[in-house]
């Protein structure tokens, strides 16, 4: 019976040791993924934006604006390996909540690498659009290197270069920066005088440029802080900028940063539990059980009673004669 129990304990200990080895590799790799129920809202603001007012055909300076981006997962369209995101970006004049721009985006991302995946009804502003590279987050275990990042305005991918490491509310982050040069994104029909033409109406080219900077918590790939220095202009026939449609430096507000930091801390705790704490605890327990199992299996039995029993000494007393 003792040896049977020992064998069971030994097998259980061996199983736990194997589990401890698999936890930080295979198991953690399958558990550490972007959640299928993710829902985040980020707000970026600027107090001194330049905005073109369509009603008055004038450029207004020092306009307070707010850009709100909502990203939500679509669990029904997602898979074990790919999460489908629907994202909506609204830029408003903070004085009267008047909408300046609106953009919608749909994309499928690898749940571990954050790389855009083909298919999944990917679209920008309801127009089917192939996405490439990263968007909305970085991979788990981000590195100090360049990544390709997709820009929804130009519908192109740009290099996001690692710049340096910086502290954001107590968490180390990797700072990445991408330069989007002035790129034609469309045309607008406007009064000729706006772009220096004598024609009553002309079709002017619309150009966009941006310097995007993000601060990423590397273990989780979560963007804790973001900033965009955007510019949109109308150009004349010679290719010179004539009208500023929008120009602003938009930066995440404090609430957005705090919420992102808290989310990252919770995610780090879960990753640490699966990849470090649990393997150590399970591994130590497994070793202890192996030792106990070996002891039970190999231990000899206790002392047994000798087959040569000592006999009682005969009564040597001399009988008393009567």
C-alpha positions as CSV (number, residue, x, y, z in Angstrom):
1,X,0.0,0.0,0.0
2,X,2.8,2.4,0.9
3,X,4.6,1.8,-2.4
4,X,1.3,2.4,-4.3
5,X,0.8,5.7,-2.6
6,X,4.4,6.7,-3.2
7,X,4.1,5.9,-6.9
8,X,0.9,8.1,-7.1
9,X,2.7,10.9,-5.3
10,X,5.7,10.6,-7.5
11,X,3.6,10.7,-10.7
12,X,1.8,13.8,-9.4
13,X,5.1,15.5,-8.6
14,X,6.5,14.7,-12.0
15,X,3.3,16.1,-13.7
16,X,3.6,19.4,-11.7
17,X,7.3,19.8,-12.7
18,X,6.3,19.3,-16.4
19,X,3.5,21.8,-15.9
20,X,5.9,24.3,-14.3
21,X,8.1,24.1,-17.4
22,X,5.1,24.5,-19.8
23,X,3.4,27.4,-17.9
24,X,5.8,30.2,-19.0
25,X,6.2,28.8,-22.5
26,X,3.2,27.0,-24.1
27,X,0.5,27.9,-21.5
28,X,1.5,31.5,-21.0
29,X,1.8,31.9,-24.8
30,X,-1.8,30.8,-25.2
31,X,-3.2,32.8,-22.3
32,X,-1.4,36.1,-22.8
33,X,-3.6,37.5,-25.6
34,X,-5.5,40.7,-26.3
35,X,-9.0,40.2,-24.7
36,X,-12.0,39.6,-26.9
37,X,-14.1,41.9,-24.8
38,X,-11.7,44.9,-24.9
39,X,-13.3,48.3,-24.8
40,X,-11.2,51.5,-24.5
41,X,-11.8,55.2,-24.9
42,X,-8.9,57.6,-25.2
43,X,-9.2,61.4,-25.3
44,X,-6.5,63.8,-26.7
45,X,-6.8,67.5,-26.5
46,X,-5.3,70.8,-27.8
47,X,-6.0,74.3,-26.6
48,X,-4.6,76.1,-29.6
49,X,-5.6,74.4,-32.7
50,X,-6.1,76.0,-36.1
51,X,-9.4,75.2,-37.7
52,X,-11.0,76.2,-41.0
53,X,-14.5,77.3,-40.5
54,X,-16.6,76.2,-43.5
55,X,-19.5,78.5,-42.8
56,X,-17.5,81.7,-42.8
57,X,-14.7,80.4,-45.1
58,X,-12.2,81.7,-42.5
59,X,-9.3,80.2,-40.6
60,X,-9.7,80.4,-36.8
61,X,-6.8,80.3,-34.4
62,X,-6.4,79.1,-30.8
63,X,-9.4,76.8,-31.0
64,X,-9.8,74.2,-28.2
65,X,-10.4,70.8,-29.7
66,X,-10.9,67.3,-28.4
67,X,-10.3,64.0,-30.2
68,X,-12.1,61.0,-28.8
69,X,-11.1,57.5,-30.0
70,X,-13.3,54.5,-29.1
71,X,-11.9,51.0,-29.7
72,X,-14.1,48.0,-29.1
73,X,-13.7,44.4,-29.9
74,X,-16.2,42.4,-31.8
75,X,-16.2,38.9,-30.1
76,X,-18.6,37.3,-32.6
77,X,-16.3,38.1,-35.5
78,X,-13.1,37.4,-33.6
79,X,-11.3,34.0,-33.3
80,X,-8.9,32.4,-30.8
81,X,-6.0,34.0,-32.6
82,X,-7.4,37.2,-34.1
83,X,-9.4,40.0,-32.4
84,X,-11.6,42.2,-34.6
85,X,-11.6,45.9,-33.6
86,X,-14.1,48.6,-34.5
87,X,-12.6,52.0,-33.9
88,X,-14.2,55.5,-34.2
89,X,-12.4,58.8,-34.0
90,X,-14.3,62.1,-33.5
91,X,-12.6,65.4,-33.5
92,X,-14.7,68.2,-32.1
93,X,-14.6,71.9,-31.3
94,X,-14.7,72.0,-27.5
95,X,-16.5,75.3,-27.5
96,X,-19.7,74.0,-29.0
97,X,-19.0,70.3,-29.6
98,X,-19.2,70.9,-33.3
99,X,-17.8,68.0,-35.2
100,X,-14.7,68.7,-37.2
101,X,-13.8,65.3,-38.5
102,X,-15.0,61.7,-38.1
103,X,-13.2,58.4,-39.0
104,X,-14.3,54.8,-38.6
105,X,-12.0,51.8,-38.9
106,X,-12.4,48.0,-38.8
107,X,-9.4,45.6,-38.6
108,X,-8.5,42.2,-37.4
109,X,-5.3,42.0,-35.2
110,X,-3.2,39.0,-34.2
111,X,-4.0,38.7,-30.4
112,X,-0.3,38.2,-29.5
113,X,1.7,40.2,-32.1
114,X,-0.9,43.0,-32.8
115,X,-0.1,42.6,-36.5
116,X,-3.0,43.4,-38.8
117,X,-4.5,40.3,-40.5
118,X,-6.0,40.1,-44.0
119,X,-9.8,39.8,-44.3
120,X,-12.2,40.3,-41.4
121,X,-14.1,43.0,-43.4
122,X,-11.2,45.4,-42.8
123,X,-12.3,49.0,-43.9
124,X,-11.6,52.6,-43.3
125,X,-14.7,54.9,-43.4
126,X,-16.7,51.8,-44.7
127,X,-14.3,51.5,-47.7
128,X,-12.6,48.1,-47.9
129,X,-9.0,48.7,-47.0
130,X,-6.1,46.3,-46.5
131,X,-4.2,47.0,-43.3
132,X,-0.6,46.1,-42.6
133,X,1.6,46.4,-39.5
134,X,0.5,47.5,-36.1
135,X,-2.4,49.6,-35.1
136,X,-3.9,50.6,-31.7
137,X,-1.4,48.6,-29.7
138,X,2.1,47.0,-29.7
139,X,2.9,43.3,-29.3
140,X,3.3,41.7,-25.9
141,X,7.0,41.9,-25.1
142,X,7.7,44.9,-27.4
143,X,11.3,45.5,-28.3
144,X,13.6,48.5,-28.7
145,X,13.4,48.4,-32.5
146,X,11.3,49.9,-35.3
147,X,7.8,48.6,-36.2
148,X,5.5,49.2,-39.1
149,X,2.4,51.1,-38.1
150,X,-0.7,51.7,-40.1
151,X,-2.1,55.3,-40.5
152,X,-5.9,55.4,-41.2
153,X,-5.8,58.9,-42.8
154,X,-3.3,58.0,-45.6
155,X,-4.1,54.3,-45.5
156,X,-0.4,53.5,-45.6
157,X,2.2,52.0,-43.3
158,X,5.0,54.0,-41.8
159,X,8.1,53.2,-39.7
160,X,7.7,53.8,-36.0
161,X,11.2,54.2,-34.7
162,X,12.3,53.4,-31.1
163,X,13.6,56.6,-29.6
164,X,14.2,56.1,-25.9
165,X,12.8,54.7,-22.7
166,X,10.8,57.0,-20.4
167,X,8.9,56.7,-17.2
168,X,5.1,57.3,-17.4
169,X,3.4,57.3,-14.0
170,X,5.9,54.8,-12.5
171,X,6.0,52.4,-15.5
172,X,8.8,52.1,-17.9
173,X,7.8,52.8,-21.4
174,X,9.4,52.6,-24.9
175,X,8.9,55.8,-26.8
176,X,8.3,55.4,-30.6
177,X,8.0,58.1,-33.2
178,X,6.8,58.1,-36.8
179,X,7.0,60.8,-39.4
180,X,4.2,61.0,-42.0
181,X,5.3,63.4,-44.7
182,X,2.9,65.7,-46.5
183,X,0.7,63.3,-48.4
184,X,-2.2,63.9,-50.8
185,X,-5.4,62.5,-49.2
186,X,-8.1,63.9,-51.5
187,X,-9.5,67.0,-53.1
188,X,-12.0,69.7,-52.2
189,X,-14.0,72.0,-54.4
190,X,-13.6,75.5,-53.0
191,X,-13.9,79.2,-54.0
192,X,-10.9,80.0,-56.2
193,X,-9.9,83.0,-54.1
194,X,-9.1,80.7,-51.2
195,X,-6.2,79.2,-53.1
196,X,-5.2,82.3,-55.1
197,X,-7.1,81.5,-58.2
198,X,-9.2,83.9,-60.3
199,X,-11.7,81.1,-61.1
200,X,-15.0,81.2,-59.2
201,X,-14.5,77.6,-58.0
202,X,-11.5,75.2,-58.2
203,X,-10.7,71.7,-57.1
204,X,-7.8,72.0,-54.7
205,X,-5.6,69.1,-53.5
206,X,-5.8,68.3,-49.8
207,X,-2.6,67.3,-48.0
208,X,-2.0,65.8,-44.6
209,X,1.2,65.4,-42.5
210,X,1.7,64.1,-39.0
211,X,4.4,63.4,-36.4
212,X,3.0,60.6,-34.2
213,X,4.6,59.7,-30.9
214,X,3.5,56.9,-28.6
215,X,4.8,55.7,-25.2
216,X,4.3,51.9,-24.9
217,X,4.5,49.7,-21.9
218,X,6.6,46.9,-23.3
219,X,5.3,43.8,-21.4
220,X,1.7,44.4,-22.4
221,X,2.0,46.4,-25.6
222,X,-0.5,49.0,-24.2
223,X,-0.1,52.6,-25.4
224,X,0.0,54.6,-22.2
225,X,0.4,58.0,-23.8
226,X,0.1,59.4,-27.3
227,X,0.7,62.6,-29.2
228,X,0.0,63.7,-32.7
229,X,1.2,66.9,-34.4
230,X,-1.2,67.0,-37.3
231,X,-1.6,69.4,-40.3
232,X,-4.0,69.4,-43.1
233,X,-3.8,72.0,-45.9
234,X,-5.2,72.9,-49.3
235,X,-2.7,73.5,-52.0
236,X,-2.8,75.6,-55.2
237,X,-2.1,74.4,-58.7
238,X,1.6,75.0,-58.1
239,X,1.6,72.7,-55.1
240,X,2.0,75.5,-52.5
241,X,0.1,75.4,-49.2
242,X,-2.6,78.1,-49.3
243,X,-5.2,77.3,-46.6
244,X,-4.8,75.5,-43.3
245,X,-7.8,73.2,-42.8
246,X,-6.6,71.8,-39.5
247,X,-3.4,72.0,-37.4
248,X,-2.9,70.9,-33.8
249,X,-0.8,69.1,-31.3
250,X,-3.1,66.6,-29.8
251,X,-2.0,64.9,-26.5
252,X,-3.7,62.3,-24.3
253,X,-5.4,63.9,-21.3
254,X,-4.5,62.9,-17.7
255,X,-7.6,60.6,-17.3
256,X,-6.7,58.7,-20.4
257,X,-3.1,58.2,-19.3
258,X,-4.2,57.1,-15.8
259,X,-6.7,54.6,-17.1
260,X,-4.1,53.2,-19.5
261,X,-1.5,52.9,-16.7
262,X,-4.0,51.1,-14.4
263,X,-4.9,48.7,-17.3
264,X,-1.2,48.0,-17.9
265,X,-0.6,47.3,-14.2
266,X,-3.4,44.8,-14.1
267,X,-2.2,43.1,-17.2
268,X,1.4,43.0,-15.9
269,X,0.1,41.3,-12.7
270,X,-1.7,38.6,-14.7
271,X,1.3,38.0,-17.0
272,X,3.6,37.8,-14.0
273,X,1.3,35.3,-12.3
274,X,1.1,33.0,-15.3
275,X,4.8,33.3,-16.5
276,X,6.7,33.6,-13.2
277,X,4.8,33.1,-9.9
278,X,2.7,30.1,-10.9
279,X,5.6,28.2,-12.5
280,X,7.8,28.7,-9.4
281,X,5.1,27.6,-7.0
282,X,4.0,24.6,-9.1
283,X,7.6,23.6,-9.7
284,X,8.6,23.7,-6.0
285,X,5.5,21.7,-5.1
286,X,6.3,19.2,-7.8
287,X,9.8,18.7,-6.5
288,X,8.6,18.3,-2.9
289,X,6.1,15.6,-4.1
290,X,8.8,13.8,-6.1
291,X,11.0,13.6,-3.0
292,X,8.1,12.4,-0.8
293,X,7.1,9.9,-3.5
294,X,10.7,8.5,-3.8
295,X,10.9,8.2,0.0
296,X,7.7,6.2,0.2
297,X,8.7,4.0,-2.7
298,X,12.2,3.3,-1.6
299,X,11.9,3.3,2.2
300,X,12.5,-0.1,3.7
301,X,9.9,-1.6,6.1
302,X,10.1,-1.1,9.9
303,X,11.7,-3.5,12.3
304,X,10.1,-7.0,12.3
305,X,9.9,-9.3,15.3
306,X,12.7,-12.0,15.4
307,X,11.7,-15.6,14.7
308,X,14.0,-16.6,17.5
309,X,12.0,-15.7,20.6
310,X,13.8,-15.6,23.9
311,X,12.5,-18.2,26.2
312,X,11.7,-17.5,29.9
313,X,14.5,-18.6,32.2
314,X,13.6,-21.8,34.2
315,X,13.0,-21.3,37.9
316,X,16.3,-22.2,39.4
317,X,15.2,-21.9,42.8
318,X,15.8,-25.1,44.9
319,X,12.6,-26.6,46.0
320,X,12.1,-26.5,49.6
321,X,11.9,-29.9,50.9
322,X,9.2,-30.6,53.3
